[in-house]
Amino acid sequence: MSANPISMKKKRYRVVQWATGNVGSRALRHAIQHPDLEVVGVWVHGAQKAGRDAGELAGVAPIGVAATNSMEEVLKLKPDCVLYMPHVCNYDEICRILESGSNVVTTRMELQNPAALDPAICARIEAACQRGKSSIHASGSSPGFITEAMPIVLASIQRRLDNLSIHEFADCSSRNSPEMLFEMMGFGRRPGAASQAQLDHAKLSFAPSLQLIASALGVPIEDWQVRGAQGLARRDVHIAAGTVPAGTVAAMRTTVTGLRQGKPLMSFCSTWFVSDDVTTSDGQEWEFRSPSGWHVVLLGDCPLNVEISFPVAPENYADMTPGLTANRPVNAVPFVCDAPPGIRTTVDLPQIIARLGSGR
């Protein structure tokens, strides 16, 4: 029986966590606890975090590693890998890290499919990888796990694909984050058509990831469509973050559909909500599922229907969700470090097998 040569290697990888926001701090915590990773540095954006111990920023015991907001100090550490998780993608930073010889694992969705990148940026990153003999890989949960890793597994017992549909359900009512829900996501706003910026963001987020898998399966998507709709509260809704008045947005649905030969082949549909008692702007009856999760249906010669939910108590939901995005990149570090130089996608890498247990 053959073994995966990468997974069998006994080696500790020196890593730096880049940015310690909600997802980054969770990645840092699990990198500290990972049996095969050694956290040697942390880059932080604000001066108020510089100098603080990595363990403190991760919510665990101190480990004797101080955070810095200096790129030069990070590069001097010569880590095997940088877990790059800022709110904004900076290609100058990425190229400098790669050129220095450090690999990069990132949650930045711009890098999940190099074919969707601006060709000049893609060539620049590839050149940086070649100069540094380094590789870069992007992943997360959605897009990422549910649009790439899961479809690859489901398609592995097919010889025909008629349609793949992924439905994401997120009940946000227990999230006590007014800024995120009301300002960033738009709950509680007066009704209006989904902005072009919102639709473009959805397409940018999910079309490249699904196209990566479609192309790997030999059935590339020829055209993409995106549409959005809103659910308006029929009565005042009182949630952890505040009140959503009647007649304002209490649910939102965005669907990205890939067409092949004029027919839908792959789609991703997100339904985020704080109440299911809504009037929909598209006149359709929406499906709401709680607990939050995914519903994946693959139609082919071996059709599959997969339900994935997050069975956690509402009061624990906010604490659980950062791991959905952070954990797969942390698990991918050894595989990316051992990969050939270049932009490496989910299709390029071996199956990501988590090494569980505690390093501390």
Buried (B, 14 or more C-beta within 10 A) or exposed (E): EEEEEBBEEEEEBBBBBBBBBBBBBBBBBBBBBBEBBBBBBBBBBEEEBBEBBBBBBBEBEEBEBBBBBEBEBBBEBEBBBBBBBBEEBEBEBBBBBBBBBBBBBBBBBBBBBBEBBEEEBBEBBBEBBEBBEBBBBBBBBBBBBBBBBBBBEBBEEBEEBEBBBBBBBBBBBBBEBBEBBBEEBBBBBEEEEBEEEBBEBBBBBBBBBBBBBBBBBEBBBEEBBBBBBBBBBEEEBEBBBBEBBEBBBBBBBBBBBBBBEEEBBBBBBBBBBBBBBBBBBEEEEBEBBBBBBBBBBBBBEEEBEEEBEBEBEEEEBBEBBBBBBBBBBBBBBBBBBBBEBBBBBBEBBEEBEEBEEEBE
